[in-house]
């Protein structure tokens, strides 16, 4: 079976003509995806193993990338057509469309909640408070998905650090969040130095801390969550520890990222919180670490570099308001706070 170069190479999929396990022809796409393979060479072992059975289609992994293939019988041997498997079931455009539609529907829901709350008058309605809590939870889910869907290179290009007093930010966050968590039966404490300057984005750092505090509060119902900040050499280390229960989670699994992650069970959250914290730490040139706490429980520690800011700071242009004007603390801790804190304001 012979193919003209132009016809063969027009195919967007990879195509390999083979006979007896030996490649007789390849198109441009196949050469690009399988750089070590050429005419006259044997098939890659990963593909040859999958072709050993009678199935006419399947998948194989080459250099860490998964490909889907279809086997076709030809007059002289066989042809395998293959292409990379999409890592996500949705394309980037579909995810963007989902986010826009979801935010539009949530805006309409917020307006209806306001109208219903006004009709209730002075009497508090726990059902409306519950709906408002659900609204905050949905907003956080959409925001986390949007943030994680941004390619790493694009996120890094958008990152514009400024001087942040990390100690002051931690103290203010705990000052606001502690009374709320106390109503959920969780005691939040803070141990920070007087001041510690780092280059960073204060909104992203706050979001990272809220994700870690929320994660710790879920693990310590009726217990204690401690936030501690220390300067160790040229690093600032933020540790968030829950002391309410023994560490029963596989820490390696908690920090694992990618296709190996399991789907969280109902009631365990979305599984995106630690991924958000990990990405924010990476944007700041830091890392997210985990270990078992001294009194049981788990400690998540973020190590951030303490270094001088460049002489010429990048211009920080206004960005879109991702919390819709809502309290970022209520959004970030919506999974662990009681419904009474989400009572609608009345005129």
Secondary structure as a PSIPRED ss2 file (coil, helix, strand):
# PSIPRED VFORMAT (PSIPRED V4.0)

   1 X C   1.000  0.000  0.000
   2 X C   1.000  0.000  0.000
   3 X C   1.000  0.000  0.000
   4 X C   1.000  0.000  0.000
   5 X H   0.000  1.000  0.000
   6 X H   0.000  1.000  0.000
   7 X H   0.000  1.000  0.000
   8 X H   0.000  1.000  0.000
   9 X H   0.000  1.000  0.000
  10 X H   0.000  1.000  0.000
  11 X C   1.000  0.000  0.000
  12 X C   1.000  0.000  0.000
  13 X C   1.000  0.000  0.000
  14 X E   0.000  0.000  1.000
  15 X E   0.000  0.000  1.000
  16 X E   0.000  0.000  1.000
  17 X E   0.000  0.000  1.000
  18 X E   0.000  0.000  1.000
  19 X E   0.000  0.000  1.000
  20 X C   1.000  0.000  0.000
  21 X C   1.000  0.000  0.000
  22 X E   0.000  0.000  1.000
  23 X E   0.000  0.000  1.000
  24 X E   0.000  0.000  1.000
  25 X E   0.000  0.000  1.000
  26 X E   0.000  0.000  1.000
  27 X C   1.000  0.000  0.000
  28 X H   0.000  1.000  0.000
  29 X H   0.000  1.000  0.000
  30 X H   0.000  1.000  0.000
  31 X H   0.000  1.000  0.000
  32 X H   0.000  1.000  0.000
  33 X H   0.000  1.000  0.000
  34 X C   1.000  0.000  0.000
  35 X C   1.000  0.000  0.000
  36 X C   1.000  0.000  0.000
  37 X C   1.000  0.000  0.000
  38 X C   1.000  0.000  0.000
  39 X C   1.000  0.000  0.000
  40 X C   1.000  0.000  0.000
  41 X C   1.000  0.000  0.000
  42 X E   0.000  0.000  1.000
  43 X C   1.000  0.000  0.000
  44 X C   1.000  0.000  0.000
  45 X H   0.000  1.000  0.000
  46 X H   0.000  1.000  0.000
  47 X H   0.000  1.000  0.000
  48 X H   0.000  1.000  0.000
  49 X H   0.000  1.000  0.000
  50 X H   0.000  1.000  0.000
  51 X C   1.000  0.000  0.000
  52 X C   1.000  0.000  0.000
  53 X C   1.000  0.000  0.000
  54 X C   1.000  0.000  0.000
  55 X C   1.000  0.000  0.000
  56 X C   1.000  0.000  0.000
  57 X E   0.000  0.000  1.000
  58 X E   0.000  0.000  1.000
  59 X E   0.000  0.000  1.000
  60 X E   0.000  0.000  1.000
  61 X E   0.000  0.000  1.000
  62 X E   0.000  0.000  1.000
  63 X C   1.000  0.000  0.000
  64 X C   1.000  0.000  0.000
  65 X E   0.000  0.000  1.000
  66 X E   0.000  0.000  1.000
  67 X E   0.000  0.000  1.000
  68 X E   0.000  0.000  1.000
  69 X E   0.000  0.000  1.000
  70 X E   0.000  0.000  1.000
  71 X E   0.000  0.000  1.000
  72 X E   0.000  0.000  1.000
  73 X E   0.000  0.000  1.000
  74 X E   0.000  0.000  1.000
  75 X C   1.000  0.000  0.000
  76 X C   1.000  0.000  0.000
  77 X E   0.000  0.000  1.000
  78 X E   0.000  0.000  1.000
  79 X E   0.000  0.000  1.000
  80 X E   0.000  0.000  1.000
  81 X E   0.000  0.000  1.000
  82 X E   0.000  0.000  1.000
  83 X E   0.000  0.000  1.000
  84 X E   0.000  0.000  1.000
  85 X C   1.000  0.000  0.000
  86 X C   1.000  0.000  0.000
  87 X C   1.000  0.000  0.000
  88 X C   1.000  0.000  0.000
  89 X C   1.000  0.000  0.000
  90 X C   1.000  0.000  0.000
  91 X C   1.000  0.000  0.000
  92 X H   0.000  1.000  0.000
  93 X H   0.000  1.000  0.000
  94 X H   0.000  1.000  0.000
  95 X H   0.000  1.000  0.000
  96 X H   0.000  1.000  0.000
  97 X H   0.000  1.000  0.000
  98 X H   0.000  1.000  0.000
  99 X H   0.000  1.000  0.000
 100 X H   0.000  1.000  0.000
 101 X H   0.000  1.000  0.000
 102 X H   0.000  1.000  0.000
 103 X H   0.000  1.000  0.000
 104 X H   0.000  1.000  0.000
 105 X H   0.000  1.000  0.000
 106 X H   0.000  1.000  0.000
 107 X H   0.000  1.000  0.000
 108 X H   0.000  1.000  0.000
 109 X H   0.000  1.000  0.000
 110 X H   0.000  1.000  0.000
 111 X H   0.000  1.000  0.000
 112 X H   0.000  1.000  0.000
 113 X H   0.000  1.000  0.000
 114 X H   0.000  1.000  0.000
 115 X H   0.000  1.000  0.000
 116 X H   0.000  1.000  0.000
 117 X H   0.000  1.000  0.000
 118 X H   0.000  1.000  0.000
 119 X H   0.000  1.000  0.000
 120 X H   0.000  1.000  0.000
 121 X C   1.000  0.000  0.000
 122 X C   1.000  0.000  0.000
 123 X C   1.000  0.000  0.000
 124 X C   1.000  0.000  0.000
 125 X C   1.000  0.000  0.000
 126 X H   0.000  1.000  0.000
 127 X H   0.000  1.000  0.000
 128 X H   0.000  1.000  0.000
 129 X H   0.000  1.000  0.000
 130 X H   0.000  1.000  0.000
 131 X H   0.000  1.000  0.000
 132 X H   0.000  1.000  0.000
 133 X H   0.000  1.000  0.000
 134 X H   0.000  1.000  0.000
 135 X H   0.000  1.000  0.000
 136 X H   0.000  1.000  0.000
 137 X H   0.000  1.000  0.000
 138 X H   0.000  1.000  0.000
 139 X H   0.000  1.000  0.000
 140 X H   0.000  1.000  0.000
 141 X H   0.000  1.000  0.000
 142 X H   0.000  1.000  0.000
 143 X H   0.000  1.000  0.000
 144 X H   0.000  1.000  0.000
 145 X H   0.000  1.000  0.000
 146 X H   0.000  1.000  0.000
 147 X H   0.000  1.000  0.000
 148 X H   0.000  1.000  0.000
 149 X H   0.000  1.000  0.000
 150 X C   1.000  0.000  0.000
 151 X C   1.000  0.000  0.000
 152 X H   0.000  1.000  0.000
 153 X H   0.000  1.000  0.000
 154 X H   0.000  1.000  0.000
 155 X H   0.000  1.000  0.000
 156 X H   0.000  1.000  0.000
 157 X H   0.000  1.000  0.000
 158 X H   0.000  1.000  0.000
 159 X C   1.000  0.000  0.000
 160 X C   1.000  0.000  0.000
 161 X C   1.000  0.000  0.000
 162 X E   0.000  0.000  1.000
 163 X E   0.000  0.000  1.000
 164 X E   0.000  0.000  1.000
 165 X E   0.000  0.000  1.000
 166 X H   0.000  1.000  0.000
 167 X H   0.000  1.000  0.000
 168 X H   0.000  1.000  0.000
 169 X H   0.000  1.000  0.000
 170 X H   0.000  1.000  0.000
 171 X H   0.000  1.000  0.000
 172 X H   0.000  1.000  0.000
 173 X H   0.000  1.000  0.000
 174 X H   0.000  1.000  0.000
 175 X H   0.000  1.000  0.000
 176 X H   0.000  1.000  0.000
 177 X H   0.000  1.000  0.000
 178 X H   0.000  1.000  0.000
 179 X H   0.000  1.000  0.000
 180 X H   0.000  1.000  0.000
 181 X H   0.000  1.000  0.000
 182 X H   0.000  1.000  0.000
 183 X H   0.000  1.000  0.000
 184 X C   1.000  0.000  0.000
 185 X C   1.000  0.000  0.000
 186 X C   1.000  0.000  0.000
 187 X E   0.000  0.000  1.000
 188 X E   0.000  0.000  1.000
 189 X E   0.000  0.000  1.000
 190 X E   0.000  0.000  1.000
 191 X E   0.000  0.000  1.000
 192 X C   1.000  0.000  0.000
 193 X C   1.000  0.000  0.000
 194 X C   1.000  0.000  0.000
 195 X C   1.000  0.000  0.000
 196 X C   1.000  0.000  0.000
 197 X E   0.000  0.000  1.000
 198 X E   0.000  0.000  1.000
 199 X E   0.000  0.000  1.000
 200 X E   0.000  0.000  1.000
 201 X C   1.000  0.000  0.000
 202 X H   0.000  1.000  0.000
 203 X H   0.000  1.000  0.000
 204 X H   0.000  1.000  0.000
 205 X H   0.000  1.000  0.000
 206 X H   0.000  1.000  0.000
 207 X H   0.000  1.000  0.000
 208 X H   0.000  1.000  0.000
 209 X H   0.000  1.000  0.000
 210 X H   0.000  1.000  0.000
 211 X H   0.000  1.000  0.000
 212 X H   0.000  1.000  0.000
 213 X H   0.000  1.000  0.000
 214 X H   0.000  1.000  0.000
 215 X H   0.000  1.000  0.000
 216 X H   0.000  1.000  0.000
 217 X H   0.000  1.000  0.000
 218 X H   0.000  1.000  0.000
 219 X H   0.000  1.000  0.000
 220 X C   1.000  0.000  0.000
 221 X C   1.000  0.000  0.000
 222 X C   1.000  0.000  0.000
 223 X C   1.000  0.000  0.000
 224 X E   0.000  0.000  1.000
 225 X E   0.000  0.000  1.000
 226 X E   0.000  0.000  1.000
 227 X E   0.000  0.000  1.000
 228 X E   0.000  0.000  1.000
 229 X E   0.000  0.000  1.000
 230 X E   0.000  0.000  1.000
 231 X E   0.000  0.000  1.000
 232 X E   0.000  0.000  1.000
 233 X C   1.000  0.000  0.000
 234 X C   1.000  0.000  0.000
 235 X E   0.000  0.000  1.000
 236 X E   0.000  0.000  1.000
 237 X E   0.000  0.000  1.000
 238 X E   0.000  0.000  1.000
 239 X E   0.000  0.000  1.000
 240 X E   0.000  0.000  1.000
 241 X E   0.000  0.000  1.000
 242 X E   0.000  0.000  1.000
 243 X C   1.000  0.000  0.000
 244 X C   1.000  0.000  0.000
 245 X C   1.000  0.000  0.000
 246 X C   1.000  0.000  0.000
 247 X C   1.000  0.000  0.000
 248 X C   1.000  0.000  0.000
 249 X C   1.000  0.000  0.000
 250 X C   1.000  0.000  0.000
 251 X H   0.000  1.000  0.000
 252 X H   0.000  1.000  0.000
 253 X H   0.000  1.000  0.000
 254 X H   0.000  1.000  0.000
 255 X H   0.000  1.000  0.000
 256 X C   1.000  0.000  0.000
 257 X C   1.000  0.000  0.000
 258 X C   1.000  0.000  0.000
 259 X C   1.000  0.000  0.000
 260 X C   1.000  0.000  0.000
 261 X C   1.000  0.000  0.000
 262 X C   1.000  0.000  0.000
 263 X C   1.000  0.000  0.000
 264 X C   1.000  0.000  0.000
 265 X C   1.000  0.000  0.000
 266 X C   1.000  0.000  0.000
 267 X C   1.000  0.000  0.000
 268 X C   1.000  0.000  0.000
 269 X C   1.000  0.000  0.000
 270 X C   1.000  0.000  0.000
 271 X C   1.000  0.000  0.000
 272 X C   1.000  0.000  0.000
 273 X H   0.000  1.000  0.000
 274 X H   0.000  1.000  0.000
 275 X H   0.000  1.000  0.000
 276 X H   0.000  1.000  0.000
 277 X H   0.000  1.000  0.000
 278 X H   0.000  1.000  0.000
 279 X H   0.000  1.000  0.000
 280 X H   0.000  1.000  0.000
 281 X H   0.000  1.000  0.000
 282 X H   0.000  1.000  0.000
 283 X H   0.000  1.000  0.000
 284 X C   1.000  0.000  0.000
 285 X C   1.000  0.000  0.000
 286 X C   1.000  0.000  0.000
 287 X E   0.000  0.000  1.000
 288 X E   0.000  0.000  1.000
 289 X E   0.000  0.000  1.000
 290 X E   0.000  0.000  1.000
 291 X E   0.000  0.000  1.000
 292 X E   0.000  0.000  1.000
 293 X C   1.000  0.000  0.000
 294 X C   1.000  0.000  0.000
 295 X C   1.000  0.000  0.000
 296 X C   1.000  0.000  0.000
 297 X C   1.000  0.000  0.000
 298 X E   0.000  0.000  1.000
 299 X E   0.000  0.000  1.000
 300 X E   0.000  0.000  1.000
 301 X E   0.000  0.000  1.000
 302 X E   0.000  0.000  1.000
 303 X E   0.000  0.000  1.000
 304 X E   0.000  0.000  1.000
 305 X E   0.000  0.000  1.000
 306 X C   1.000  0.000  0.000
 307 X C   1.000  0.000  0.000
 308 X C   1.000  0.000  0.000
 309 X C   1.000  0.000  0.000
 310 X C   1.000  0.000  0.000
 311 X C   1.000  0.000  0.000
 312 X C   1.000  0.000  0.000
 313 X C   1.000  0.000  0.000
 314 X C   1.000  0.000  0.000
 315 X C   1.000  0.000  0.000
 316 X C   1.000  0.000  0.000
 317 X C   1.000  0.000  0.000
 318 X C   1.000  0.000  0.000
 319 X C   1.000  0.000  0.000
 320 X C   1.000  0.000  0.000
 321 X C   1.000  0.000  0.000
 322 X C   1.000  0.000  0.000
 323 X C   1.000  0.000  0.000
 324 X C   1.000  0.000  0.000
 325 X C   1.000  0.000  0.000
 326 X C   1.000  0.000  0.000
 327 X C   1.000  0.000  0.000
 328 X H   0.000  1.000  0.000
 329 X H   0.000  1.000  0.000
 330 X H   0.000  1.000  0.000
 331 X H   0.000  1.000  0.000
 332 X H   0.000  1.000  0.000
 333 X C   1.000  0.000  0.000
 334 X C   1.000  0.000  0.000
 335 X C   1.000  0.000  0.000
 336 X C   1.000  0.000  0.000
 337 X C   1.000  0.000  0.000
 338 X C   1.000  0.000  0.000
 339 X H   0.000  1.000  0.000
 340 X H   0.000  1.000  0.000
 341 X H   0.000  1.000  0.000
 342 X H   0.000  1.000  0.000
 343 X C   1.000  0.000  0.000
 344 X C   1.000  0.000  0.000
 345 X C   1.000  0.000  0.000
 346 X C   1.000  0.000  0.000
 347 X C   1.000  0.000  0.000
